[in-house]
Structure formats: C-alpha cells, structure tokens
Amino acid sequence: MKHIFAVAILLSFFGQSAAQFPRKWFHLQGPNIGSHDAQLLYGPNGEIISVGKTGYYQTADEGLNWQYHKVIPDIPCIQHSASGLLISTSGEYYFYFGTYSGSNNSCDASDSSLNGVYISTDNGNTWRHAIIGTPVVQLTEAGNHTIYAAAFETAQYSYSIYESIDKGKSWVSITTLNDVPGFCGSTDSYLYYYLKNTSPGFVFRIPLLGGAVQDFRSGMQTGHINSILQIRKNLFMAAGYNGQNKNTTFYTSDGESQWVSGDITLPGLITIYKGNGDTVYSAVQSADNKKSSILYTTNFGNHWEYWADLPSVNAGSLNSINSSAMLYENDSALYISMNKGNSWKEIGLPYDTITKIIVSGDSRIFVERLDQFYSNYRATYGAQSSDNGKNWQGITPAGKAITGLGKGINGDVISIAPDSNELWNFVWLYDSSTQSQWIKRSVFQDLPDHSFIASDNTKEIYCSKQSTSSDPFLYRSDDTAFTWTALDVLNDGEFIYSLEVSPEGTVYLGTYPALFRSEDRGETWTKLIPTRKIVQLSAIKTFGSTGVLVGTAGAGLLKSTDKGNSWLRIDGNNFDTITCIGMDSKGSIAAGTNRGLWFFDIDKNSWAKVMLGTDDNLYIGGIDVSKTDDFYIGTYGSSIWMGSTHHAAVKMVSGTDSDISVFPNPASGVVKISCLSNGEQQAKLVLFDFLGRKIAVIADERFSGRKEYSLDTSHLPGGMYTIIFTANQGKEIERLIVNH
C-alpha cells in the first residue's frame, strides 16, 4: 500500500495527462576529447573493433554504426582498468580484463573476482571466464595455440607472465617482472617481450619448449625501447631512444642472433608500426611543430620516405594498418583513412565515460568526460558539440582537464578549468545568447578538486568544492561569475556530494548524510535529515517553488513538496542508489542509477527501466533536459543517449527529412518497413547483424513520400539486427529483434 500511495502522490502533483515517456532513444557519438587507452584493431572480416572497459564495439561502416559486445558482467562503476581483445589464429576471441582500484564515493567497489581472461568460440556471442586471479594487462598467442597473459600482481606490485596450453582452462606462472611487459612476437622456438618503461630497456625471450627466460638485449646500445615489431617469422625490428642525444636508433634481429643497429637515426622518440610485407610506418612531428606526417621504410629503418600528412599537428599514433586503411589517434580525436592516408575522416567513439552532461540555452551539448581515476584523484576533460554529437571540440583551453561544469544563468554554461599555463583555478563562461567562445571570468585560489556548479537561472551562481578540508568551500556570484562571495556551511573534513538552487533562490547542499538548506542566499543554513539511513545524498533536483527530489546512495529517491521539511520515498523500491536526476517541463522524472536508467511512466503509473541499445544496466553519469524536453543521458562506457518524446527531435537527430518504422518488431516472419522521404532523394535501406556485418540491401533507389518494403526474417538467425535508412543528408537507425 505504501508504494501505491507514493505513486498516487506523484500523479497528483505532476498531473497524469501532461507527461510522456520517451519511447525512442538515439545513441550519439562520444566526444573522444582527451587521451584514452582504447585498443583498436581490425576484425577477421575487416571490421573495426574498439575495445572499451567491459566489452568492445564493432563497426562495419567506418564508425557510423557501432555494435556492442558486453563481455564483463554487470559492474556499476569501473574506476581504472586494463582491457583488450586477442583473436587467435584458430578463431577464438580472448578478452582480457583487470581492475586496479577499489571503490570511491560515487561507485561500488570494483570486483577483483572478475579479473582474468574471457574466451568465446562463437564470434563473441557467449563467453567463458578463465580466472587468473590478478588484473590481466596483455595477451598474446605463440607456438601451437598457446596463450600467454601478462598480469599485475597487486600484492607484490610486480608483473607475472602466465601460460595456458589448453585455451585458458588452466594457467601456469612462468616468470615475474618488475615492469610492464610488451609482447612483440614469436618464432617456432621463442616468445619475445620487452619492458616498456625501463631505461635502459630490456628484451627477453621465453623458450616455447620449456626452459628459463633468456636475456635478449645483446647488441642494443640504447636507453629506452620505444617499440619492437615482428616483420617476418624470423625478423624483428626495434626502435630504441637515446636520451642523451635525443635520437631514435633502429635495430634488427632474426630472433636468434644479437641485435644489429642501422645506419640512420631519427630525431625524437619514434614509435614504429607494422604495415604490409616489410613496410614499417612512423608518425612524426615537423621541426617547427606545425604539422605531422607519416614516414615509411621498407629496409628496416636505413632509409625513410614521406608517405602522407596526418590530420593533426600532434603526431599521435597509428593504431592499426591494413592494405589500404589506416587508423590514427591523438589526444583529441580518432581518424580513419581508406585510401592510404590521402584523406582522413574523424570517427566518434561510442564508449566514452560521461560524468556530467549539460544542454545550453542554444542547444549545445557540454559534457565532462572521465579520462582516468587514480585513488581519490580523477582527470576529466570537457567537450562541446553544436550539432547534437556529430562533431566535438574541447572546452577552452582545448583539450585541458576541467574540475567543474555546470549551468549559469539564462542557459549559459560555467566551467572550472586551467588556462594555457596549466593553472587549475579559472572560471570560464559560455554565453549561450551570443554563442560566444569561452570567456575567462575570474580566478579561484582554492578549488583544486572536483567542483559543483548550480544557479537559479536568473541571477545567482553558486560553486562549491567536494571537500571542505579548507575554508571557504562555497562561493556565490551575483554578476555572472565576475566576482565571488565566500560562504561557509560545514565543518572541516566533510564532503559535498550535490548542489542545487531552485528558481526562487533556495540553495540545497547534499552531504553524508544530511541536507542543508538556505533561503537567504547562503548566509544561514538549516540542517535537514531526509532519511534515517546513513547514506550519501548524491543528487538533488528542485521543481516548482517548494518541491525537491533527493537521490541517495542506498535509500532510493526521496521527494518533498515543502522545501525538505517532510519526505517520502517514491521509487517503489526499484532501485537504491541514485547518481543523477532529470525532469522535463511536464513533470516526467528520469532517475540515473548505478545500474541503469529509470523513468516514471505516468501513462502506466509506474517506474520503467530503460534499455539503452542492448544494455539496461549502465552506470548513469549525468542527465539534462533540453528546452524541447529531450532527455540527454551520459553513461559510463556507452557515451551519450538522447530520449525523445516528440517527432521533431527524431528529425533533429537523424539530420534528414526521413522517417522509418518496422512492424512487427520482434518478428519471426515477414516484416514491413515503412520509410518516409519529404522530397525526392536517393535513399538506401540496409540490414546489418549484431556484429555490424551487412546482411542485405533492402532498397537503394530514389523516391519521394512514403514507401513500404518487405523483409522475410524466417531465414535469419534469431538475435538483434540494425536497419539503417540513409538519405542525402543523413541517416536513421532502427533496431529489429528476430525471434523464432
């Protein structure tokens, strides 16, 4: 009865007929701003594979459409991990995983029992967990399908190499190292690896038929080893850096004899990449730092020639190369070239970790993207998009880390970010009314850690830092962030987990476990206790003049209609941990949790969990609602999703005057696909499977108006498919589920 009563109060307050549950969701391209350690490789059918934290994505259309393979079971928050994919010569998929750190204030503890290798024999559809017990950081194959794993021994702070001769069923430790090993090839007799971070560098080989690990550095006169490639079965090439003369020397060896140095050195620290045959590439920056290019050699570094220009000044890295395609990444973007580097196309990655998302008054998307998490320090990058996620650029200064992002007044956006001199205490403002670039407003002297920013959207902006270990910790600005007044609320050592300001100026601060309220612009405060449970108050959202929602880390979603004097839990015990809250103008509530996104569906008088793509268990990092009532969702590991309750938003996302519907869905027989084109244009309708492989071209013709096509699914294997409708100005995607 309590749950029914809570739902009834929700309905009576927000109005049953006004709100609408988002039925259609769109996966937006991630910003890909800042560094990332994602592994990129080509699959067996030429598809691009991008490995994320808990799985991997595949695209068969140069990044337009990504299919996700979830490998690791449900983990609400991964703070720092290594992961990658090995496709063996016998066809097995080996996904390795290692989580390094424990819990933090906004995440559940990482589960070390998930460390190890996951093996699939059916192209990634099902997986078997081969437990090693420590974080796995690299895999390779050598000999007769023998798999070797490099793992981090957390207790000893060292690395070990494990061997499996039975496809991951059992593992044996064969050596221990004091640095990260880099596997670099094998012959019939040995597996080779080098130490990545030592100076001088070391190369070793492991006898495949048994025996002690052997030092194989003889002949190298260098400090740091940048990279080693296996050019042929019995030919290796190494790039070694000399820190004294700042040059890179190139070496060759047949794997049996000592290394022999070449005649040519190149300035700087050079990394080499394998091409076709004996071709080796390198990405280098010009002496004047104005451009970067690809050089190549076919005689093992003794002669280098120009190949092509890169699309960025930063040399970056060439992650994967085949006969004509190249993948290139730097600290701000990922590019693909399908014509040997003559032209480049930027690819948006779909697996970014978004910790904050804001839609400005001029409908730009601003995000805070988590790059790395070490202990209690996290590095975040800001990014902005003016075309609904198609293209991104960094928040000024471009590519720099930020410590805070929030809404100013009248749809403006505030960021705490360094200037060009790497100072971490400047306030920047984006003016949405003039669509101006970022303007440096003011200086903070003591906001070194994560900051919260909120405003009443008309006059006042508030900014707090997470820790109150030094006073003051809360500031107020009455002049659009030019000057700030220091305020004080809590005792030293307490933490702030949420900050919100209502339209009429009431300020709320969420701590552990109390809520603080101020009705006089932060001068005096009232302490409130929304729940008897000792939990973090992790999210706050105000509505109306007296309403406030509070999300907790353990006590669900709470609502008050009298400024926090009385409270009611309203989530129906569907979830306990809230990470963020969103609400549109009609009263629809979106609750982001550590295990998925929930909406209060007023049509059904109940809470409903949202499936974002193929996953309903994503950690939700941020929610915001645009002025057209579209919901923008930032996730951990699946970038950005947009939920629309109206048809106009569909047009905005697809970027074309077209529409597509599929019925029935799910299907087992003939499906009717209806397409709408306003104006005559060339259109193409293509079916892809879950791996991103093209199954059929349903239509490829010019037409105007609505046209219906038939697709017989009776011969298709059961599973999820993607139908892509492409017209002159863009595309629209619809999912199809086949059940037999």
PyMOL commands that set and color helices and strands:
alter all, ss='L'
color gray80, all
select helices_A, chain A and resi 2-14+112-114+647-654
alter helices_A, ss='H'
color red, helices_A
select strands_A, chain A and resi 24-28+39-42+48-51+55-59+67-70+81-87+93-99+116-120+128-130+136-142+146-153+158-164+172-177+181-186+190-195+203-207+214-215+224-232+235-242+247-253+260-267+272-274+280-285+292-297+305-309+317-321+326-329+334-337+345-347+354-359+365-374+377-385+393-394+401-402+404-407+413-417+426-430+439-443+451-455+461-465+474-477+485-487+498-501+507-510+515-518+526-528+537-543+547-552+557-560+568-569+578-583+589-593+596-601+606-610+619-625+631-636+640-644+658-663+670-688+694-712+719-727+730-738
alter strands_A, ss='S'
color yellow, strands_A
deselect
rebuild
show_as cartoon
